[in-house]
Amino acid sequence: MSIVSYHRAPTRPHSRSSNTRMVWLLWIAMGMAVVLGFHVLIQIVVPFQHYFPADFDSSVFLAAHRNHFDGWYPSAFYTHVVAAPVSWVIGLILVFSGLGMSGHARWHRVLGRVQAILVVLLVAPSGLVMAQYAIAGPSASLAFSLLSLATAGTMVAAVRFAMKGKIARHRLWATRCFILLCSPLLLRVAVGVCIVTDTETDAAHRVLAWASWLVPWLLFEVGRKCHEVRLDKKQTSMPWLRATETGPC
């Protein structure tokens, strides 16, 4: 990300107040998303009492995977259920520490390295193994396999751009990775809605396996493009507005 210097006409009071309200609304929305995320994460972590050791009679998830809970699957399962929640929490910290908080730069780099190791070496590979046994069938298996590969790929891209000092691109790919890490939480919420509305079927699980990560990723890309278009139009319609890049932040 670059430091940008603007030269423009004085901003009107009502514009400043409008921008302030928008900033507050964005922070409130982010706060609500964080609260919801932790709430769902707790719901995912609570059943851990039935995972160590594996209690097939008390856990619905383990009961569904009883027949293939051998070989590579148990190792992948335990690796994933431990590493994935930790990587999500670290990702959340990285998102906030990367929002212009230069005082946290050192910790951001340290946690970023930990995050990269977790995602590339633990979360993605274990998720790829588990995806082959998705209870909703081959379509869901393909969806979760691509999700694992995309998560690892976005993390590798984020690390690569960070090492090159291209911070804007690093943040873009890191954000994409965090969106993918949030997909299990969104999936849990969506499945809960299906259960409450009595619409839980294998077909619904197959649809949600794809939608839980493709939809938020698509919305992010569309929102990013719309923001860029609005910014371009604003700069075009305001000739006195000049932006000069002075260096990386």
C-alpha positions, 0 to 999 in steps of 0.5 A: 500500500502506498502513502498518497498525498491529496491536493483538493479543494476544502471539504464541506462540513457535511461531507466530513460528517458523512465520511465519519458516519461511514467509517463508524458504520464500517467499524460497527459492521466489522465488530458485529462480524467478529462477534458472530465469528467468535460465536460460531467458532465457539460452537465449532470448538465445543464438540472437541470434548467428544474428539479427544478421544473419538466418541462416535456415539456423542459426535454427529460428525464423527459418527458420519465418518466412523467407517473411514476413521483410520489410515490418514484420516484421523491425523488429518482430522485432528490436525485440521480441527486444531490448526484451523481455529488457531489460524482463523484467530491469528488471521483476525489479529493480522487483519486489524494489525495491518490496518495502518497500525505501524506500531504493530509491524514487528508482531504482524510479521511474526504472526504472519510467518506463523500463519503461513506455516499453519495454513500452507503446511497444516490447514490446507493439506489436512483439509485436502485429505478430509475433503476426499471423504465429504459426506455430501458426495463427489461435488462437495469433495471437489468444492472442499478440495478446491477450497483447500488449494485456493487457501494455500495459494492465496497465502503463498501469494500473500507471502510472496508479495510481502517478501517483495515489499509490494504491500498493497498486493500483499494485503489484497491476497492476505484478505482473500486468504482470510475470507477463505478461512472464514468459509467454515464459519459461514458454512456452519451458519448456513447449515444451522439455518437449513436445520432450523428451516427443515431444508437440510438435504444432501443437495443443500449440503452440496450447494453450501459446500461451494457457496460458503467460499465462492459467494463471499470471495465473489462479493469481495471482488465485486466490491473491490472493483466497484470501489476502484471504479468510483475512485477513478470516476471521482478523480476524473470528475475532480481535476484539482484532485491529484494523487502522488505516491511517495513510497510504501507504507 
